[in-house]
Amino acid sequence: MNFRQLEYFLAVANAGQITAAAQQLHMAQPPLSYQIKQLEAELGVTLLNRATTGITLTPAGQLLRDYAQQLVDLRDRADGQVRSLGQGLAGVLSVGVISSSMGATPNAKLRTLTRHYPKVQIRLFEDNTYGLIDRLAKHLIDVAIVRTPFTAPGLASKTLQTESMVAVVPQKYDHFQAATLKVEDLATVPLIVYRRFEHLFQTTFTEKQISPFIACTCDDARTAVQWAEARMGVAIVPEQATGVTTHVRPIRYQPWRTTLKIVWPADITPSPLVQRFIDSY
């Protein structure tokens, strides 16, 4: 029993006549009758009651019609879904994101992608940059949005945006006269430092011969912003990590810049769905 036989049987069952079914299938009547008899022989049952006025289904034929319709429908759905998956129109995409990428994701193109392809499901995994790189190496995620600096020679990448560091300055510590801060200005306030950039900051402070008080060091840019808003100090974070807070001052220092990138394993050709995600940025 194959799908062609089932389709022939359904055509006869629905038409009520072999002649009419043959016309719908654009084939001659004798080959169609032969296919139905072959199906009956394979199953060892009579499927049709044949009469000069037409055909009716036996109980076995009625049962097969129900199953045949389900099988044909399932085949068509499977065919459509597999083709969609192969073309990147459907499927599950596992994406790693860092907390400080909130200003870049999701974007308008990604919203357009998911609107046009509603069968695309995105699963987000939040971690720091090196945690996400480790997940990529273990093939636990398909693609990740991370932040420089990092060392990972086995990754391909696409640059999203480069941004400067800013200071989140609660009113308690806002005694600065200028709208833009210099690194030296930070020597007079307690600092909340995102551990990801602790080495960079300390190197700069040493070069400039200043010793700011590091009141808090944390692993998440959002935490640094929250603690600053709770007036525990001045947070130094990437610009896009500040969210909706209004107490933001740019820091005028070129080396304090960082870049968001999409990364994926260089030794694996991205699937059509992964490539669509990459192209949406």
Secondary structure, 3 states (H helix, E strand, C coil): CCHHHHHHHHHHHHHCCHHHHHHHHCCCHHHHHHHHHHHHHHHCCCCEEEECCEEEECHHHHHHHHHHHHHHHHHHHHHHHHHHHHCCCCEEEEEEECHHHCCCCCCHHHHHHHHHCCCEEEEEEECCHHHHHHHHHCCCCCEEEEECCCCCCCEEEEEEEEEEEEEECCHHHCCCCCCCECHHHHHHCCEEEEHHHHHHHHHHHHHCCCCCCEEEEECCHHHHHHHHHCCCCEEEEEHHHHCCCCCEEEECCCCCEEEEEEEEECCCCCCHHHHHHHHCC
